[in-house]
Amino acid sequence: MQQLATDKIISWEAPKRNTLKIKVSILYPNAEGKHFDVDYYRDSHMVLVKKLLQPLGLIETGIEKGLAGGEPNQPVPFLCIGYITFNTMEEFQKAFEAHGQELLDDVPNFTNVQPVIQISEIVQ
């Protein structure tokens, strides 16, 4: 609280977070002999992801195509990074339990890379 010359008291409270959002990042590491068809990923796979998972709580999807590494002439560390967001871990788990196998079965249609998965809390 802060006392002003006018004797009025001003108080400030931090906004309360009432929703927890999670982001599931699917990273496709670059390595010799690996390929990734970003057109198929964007035009077919992510369309399937949205069709199957939006009714189960999917909020947003995104795709990032690797362009360069952090140093000059360094190859990209990841060919592509996809992400999906949900309000809760439970929503994601239910959605993946329902449709995960169908989505995993589509992976060979766009890449021969073993993806790395990270689940994060969105804090800002």
Summary of the structure (lengths in Angstrom):
residues: 124
radius of gyration: 20.5
end to end distance: 25.8
largest distance: 71.8
contacts: 302
relative contact order: 0.28
helix: 32%
strand: 28%
